[in-house]
Amino acid sequence: MTTHLSPPAARSLVMRGLRVLTPRGVKAASVLIEDGVIARMGAYDEPMHAARVVEAGNSIIMPGLVDTHVHLNEPGRTEWEGFETGTRAAAAGGVTTLLDMPLNSTPATTNTGALRLKRQAALGKCSVDVGFLGGFIPGGTRDIPFLWEAGVFAFKCFLVHSGVDDFPNVTEADLRAAMPVLSELGATLMVHAELPGPIEAASYRRVRASEGAAELAVQPMRTYCAYLATRPRAAEQEAIELLVRLSREFQAQVHIVHLSSAEALPVLSQAREEGVQITVETCPHYLTFAAEDIADGATQHKCAPPIRESENRERLWRGLEDGIIDMIVSDHSPCPPAMKQLHLGDFSGAWGGIASLQFGLSVVWTGARERGFTAERVAEWMSRAPARIAGIAERAGMIQPGRDANLVIWNPEAELRVDASAILHKHKITPYAGMALRGVVESTWLRGQRVYHHGELTAPVGQLIERQT
């Protein structure tokens, strides 16, 4: 991929296409953009005067993707990823807005000082718009109002070890201390919903079934089924049941990140019917892969919670169809190649995270079209719902007058094969490598300015966005 200096943005632009995803369905339409904002929409052949006209032909013009679950790891762990490389990959994948997670950077974004360092590190590096999430850790209730005032979009916590010691998990007591504060502010708590008890019990059973802990400590865990057994469905189920109870008790908004286990869907559906303020996301890897197909030693598939069986995968798709799962985001969580331990094939020691930011639209569309879903549903799951839940629906997520002209033009019929040489993430390890996918991003537009076009990127023009107070 090459980078070119960004041409001066035209003050006015008309974008025409035979398939424009409007709020009233897919239509042949024209979109007039003025000063980066959608000013008017009309028929495909309606005369509109502008400095520039872009013809999309039969490709789809869709709202740019909004990805609310991305680990960019800067400052402090730029050997893992960074604002420059991560947002270039996002632009190539049709993402126009992302929210950066508070952990895996150093320091973690658990106070306003760390937030300032994040923003300083990101200045001038972002190819798409970037907002930030605050971290909630034990003892962190006092920092919540200050981070909220400073413009974070939500708060993130873990109920089980996060994988890094500088972002410890919280307990029910910590949640009970924070929930009244979050409720009063109207802030959302995004939760990694696995409880440690069932995980510890699974580990104990594994030790009992072997010769003992000493033997396990020196033997690589090479089979995926062995890893899957260490993260039982009960860990998610019990965590989600706890969060439903607390959300109901405190009238607090809770968001379940990266739902893996479909067993939790009935509990979530019932909670919704009762008016509990709870929303849910899942990720492309849970909708694509199946545990029984993952080869021994294929640690590029390791994540937590884990990829489960094909039957579970299909139930997640039905959860999306039924509206129990609101949206699909990447949980892009890369690491240096050595941390994936591919040379050992050790699921126990490998980092748990999947790099996918560049390919989310293609991956999801490939699975969606096979199951009879339309591009409109994909736009709902990957653009409109994330924008609504993040609180930026007034500016993103829809092609409608008054919204920012954040758009992606993509060909749903075209095919691509994921080639390591084209991957823009800092590291090339991904379970999607070599896969044949359907749906190719042709260009990505940020406030009416083209930031990606057929393999070429412009200089960074993304903004650092804040929650509007």
N, C-alpha and C positions, 0 to 999 in steps of 0.2 A: 504494500500500500504506500502511496506517496501523499505528501502534504503540500498543498498550495496555499499561497496567501489568499485570504478571503477577499473576494471582490467587493467593492462597495455595495451595500445592500440597496436595492431599488426601493424608493419610498412607496411605490405601488407595484403590485404584481397580480396578474390573473393566472390562476391555475385551473386548467380544464381537464376533465376526465370522463370517461364513459361509465366508470364505477367509482362514485364518491360515496363514502359512508357518512350520510347525513343523519340527523336525529330522526328523520322520517323514513329511513331505509336507504338502500343502495340506489343511487340515481345517476344518470348522466347530468353533470352540473358544472357550473363555473363558480369559482371562489375568488372574490376580490379581497386582496390583502393590502392594507395601507398602514404604513409605519409599524409593521410587525404584527398587526392585529387583523383578524378576519372582520372586514367591514360589511360585506354583503355576499349573499349567495343567490344564484339564479340558474336559469336553464343553460344547458351546455352551449347553445349557440347565441345566448343573449349578449349583445354588444356591451363590453365593459372596457373603459379606457384606463390603461395602465402603462407604466414604463416598460414592462416586460410581461411576456406571456409564456407559460410553461404548459406544454401539452403532455398529459400522462397517457393518452391513448386508452388501451383496454386494461392497463394496470390499475390497481386499487389505490385510491387516495384515502388514507385512514388517519385518525388522530395519532400523533406520536405516542409511543408506549410510555407509560409511567411505571417505573420499577422502584418500589418502596423498600426493597430488601437487597442492598448491595454492600459488600465489604471492600472498601478501597484501601484501607490499611495505612493511610498516610495522615499524620507523620509517624515516624518511628519504625514502621515495618515495610518500607518501600521496596525491600527485596521480595516481598510477597505480591504487591500490586502498587498502584499509585493513582493519583487523580488524572494524570495525563494518559497513561495507557488504558486505564479502566474506562474513562469517558470516551476515548476514541473507539474502543470496542462497542460501547453503548451506542454511539452514533451510527456505526456500521450495522448495528442490529435494529435500527429504527426506534431506539429509545431517545426521547427528548428531555425527560426529567427523571432524575433518580434521587433517592434518599440514601445517604451514607450511614451505615450502622456505626454505633458508638464504640464497638470493640474491635480488637486486632490492630488498632492503631496504638501508638504510645505517645502520650497518655491516652487512656480511654476517655471518651467524652462524657464524664460523669459530673462535671462542674463547668462553670462559665469560663474559667481560665483555660481549660482544655478545649472548649468550643472555640475560643479565640485562636488558639494554635491551629486548630483544624482549618478555620477560615483563612488564616494567613498562608497555610501550606497549599491551599487550593487556588489561591488568587492567580489568574492568568493561565491556568493549566487545563481548564475544563472545556471539552467540546460540546457538552450538553449542560442543561441547568442542573444544579446540585443543591439539595437541601440536607439538613442534618437532623439526626435523632439523638436524644439525650439518653444516657445510660442510667439505669437504676440498679444499685448494688446495696448490700447491707449497710445501714446507716445513712443512706442517701436521700431519705425523705426530705431533709432540710434543703437539698439542692434543687428539688423539683420546681418550686416556684421561680427560682432565679433562671434556670434553664428555659423554662416556659416563657418568661418575660424576654429572654434573649432570642427567641424565635425558633426554637426547635419544634418539629412537627408532631412528635410523639415521644414516648419513652420505651426503652427496650430492657427486658430483664430475662434471666435464665432461672429455671427452677432446678436445674442440674448443672454440674460443672460445665463451664463454657468452652473448655479447651485451652484457655489461657488463664493463668493465675491472677492476672491484674484485673479480671472482670469476674469476681466471685458470684455464685448464685445466691438467690434470696430464698427465704423460708416463708411459710404461711404467716408467721408473726411479722416479718418485714412487709408482706403484702397488706396485712391489716393496718399497719402504720401508714402506708402510702395511699391506700384506696380513698380515704376521705379527702385527702389533698387533691388527688387526681380528679375525683368527682366534682369538687368545688371549682376547679379550674376548667373542667370540660376537656381534660387531656386524655388521650388514649394510651393504654399500657399494652405494648406489643410483647408477647410472652413466648419464649421457647418452652413449650408445654410437654416436658417429661419430668416425672418425679424420680428422685434417686432410689427410693425404696425398692421398687420392682427391678431396677437395674442391678442394685446390690444383691438382691435375692437371686437373680439369674447368674451373676458372677459366682455366688456361693455354690449354686447347683453345679456349675461347670467345674469348680475345684473339687467338689465331692465326687464327681463322675470320673475324674482323672486320678493320677497318682499323687496329686497334691499341687499346691501353689508353686512350689519351687520348680517343678517340672514345667508347668505352664509358662513360667516367666522366661524360660530359655527357648521355648518352641514358638516359631512364628505361627500366627493364626492365618492360615492360607485359604481356608474355605469360607465362602460368603455365608453359607448357612450357619457356620459357627459364630460369625460376627452378628448376624441377624438375631440369633438367640440371646445375645448380650443386651439387646435393646427391645425388650418385649412390648407388645401392644399395650399391656397394662400400664406401662410408664406414661404413655400418652393419655390413655383413658382416665386414669386417676387424676392426672394433672388437669385435664379439661373439666372433669366433674368439680374439682376444687375451684377452678376459675369461674365456672358458671355460678356456683354458690356465692362466691365473693362479689362477683359483678352484680348479682341480684341483691345481695345484702347492702352494698354500698352505692348502688345505682351508678356504677363506674363503667366506662367504656373499655372493653378488653378486646384485643385482636390476637387471634391464634396464628402464629407464624408457622410456615412450612408444615402443614398438616400432612402426616404420612399414613396414619392408620384410619382406614374407613370405618373401623368399629366405633369411632366417636361420632359418626354422623347422626345417629338417632338422638343422642344427647344434645347435640348442637341444634338439631331441628326442633326439638321440644323446647329448648331454651328460647329460640327465636319466637316460637308461637306464644310463649309466655311473656314476651316483651323484654327479655334480657338483652342488654346492649353488648352483643358479642358478634364480631366479624371474623372471617376465616380466609386464609390464603393457602394455596398449595403451590408446587413448583414443577417446572417442566420435567425434571428427572423422575419424579414420582408418577408422572403421567406417561412416561415413555418406557422405562426399563422394568424388568421383573426379576425378583430375587433368583428364581430358578434358572435364569439365563446368564447370570453373572459368573464368569469363569473363576476358577481358583487363582488367587493372587492378583486379581484385577482391582487393585486398590484405588484406581481412578474413580470407581463407583462409590467409594466410602463417603457417607455423610451421616448426620444425626439430626433427627430420627432417620432410620434407614429406609432404603428402597425395599418395598415389600413385594408380595407375590402378585402374579398377573391378575388374579381374581380381585385382590385389593385395589389394584390399579384401575380396573374397570368400574369399581364402585366409586372411586374418586371422580372419574368422569361423570358418573350419574349424579354425584353430589354437586358438581358444577352445573349440570343440566337442570337440576331441581332448585338451584339457588341457595343451597346450604353452604357451599363454598363460594365466596364472593369473587375471588380473583386469583390470578396466576402471576407470580413474580419469580425472579431468578434465584435468590439466595446465592448470588455469585460470591464464592468464598475460596479464592485461590491460595496457593502457598508455593514456596520454592520446591522444585521437583524432588529434591532429596527427601522432603518431609512426607511425600506420598509413598516412599519405600517400595517402589515398583520392583527394585532389584531383589527385595526380600519377599515381596508379595504378602506382607504382614498386615492384615486388617486390624490387628490390635494396636500396633504402633503407628500406623499411618495417620496423617492428618485427615480429619473428617470435613470435607468441603468440596464442592463441585464448581468448576469454572464454566460459565455458560452464557455470560452477559451478551455476547455477540450473536448468539444463535437462538435466543428464546422464541422469537416470532416464527422462525422456520420450523423449530422443533414442535411448538404447540400446534401450528397449522397442519403439519404433517399428520399428527395424531388426530386433530379435530376433523379434518376432511375425511379421514378413513372411517370416522364414526358418524358422519352425516351432519356435522355442525357447520355453520356458515361463518364467513368472515365477520359478520356483524356480531356473532357471539364472541369470537376471539377479541374483537375490539372492546366489547363490554368487559371481558375478563382481564385484559392487559392494558387498557387505556382508561376507560370511563370509570370503572369501579375503583381502581387504585387512586385515581385523582380525587374521587369523592371521599374515600376513606382517609386519604392524606390531608384533606381540607383544601385542595387546590382546584376544585371543580370549576370555580369561576374563571380560571385562566387556562385550564388544560383538560384533556380527556375527551373533548367533543369538537367536531367541526361545526361551529355555530358563531354567528356574529357576536363580537365582544370578547371572544376567546383569543388567546395568543395563537398565531399561525404556526403551531408546532405540529408538523405533519410528516408522514412517511408514505412514500410511493413504493409499492411492491407488486411483484408479479406472482400471483398465487399458483400459476401453472408451471413456472420455471423450476428447474431442479438444480441442486447444488450438492457437492460432496465436501464434507468438512475436511479441509486440508490444513495441516499444521502451519504451512508457510503463509496462509492467509489469516491466521489467528492473531488478533491485536491485543489480547490479554498479555500481560507481561510473561506468563509462562504458558506453554502449549499443551500441558496435560489436561485432558478432558475426556469424559466417557463418550462424547459425541464424535471424536476423531474417526475419520473414515466413513461416517454414516452418510447415506444418501437421504437428503431432505427435500421437501417440496416448499416453495415459497421463497423468493429472492428479493431482498431489499435493494431497490435501485437508487433511491435518494432519500435523504433525511433533511428536514427543514426546521430551523429554529427561529421563531418569530419572522418567518418569511425569508430567511437567509439559508441558502443551501450549505449544509455542513458536511454532507457526505454524498458522493455521487459515483456509482460504479467503481468502487475500489479506491477512490481518491477522497481525502479529507482536507478541509480547509484549516487554517490556523484557528486556535480555540476562541470561540465567542460565547461560550456558555456563561451564565450568570450564577452567582451564589444567592439562592432564594431563602427567604425567611417566612415563617408563618405570620400571617397578617394579624396583628393584635387589635 
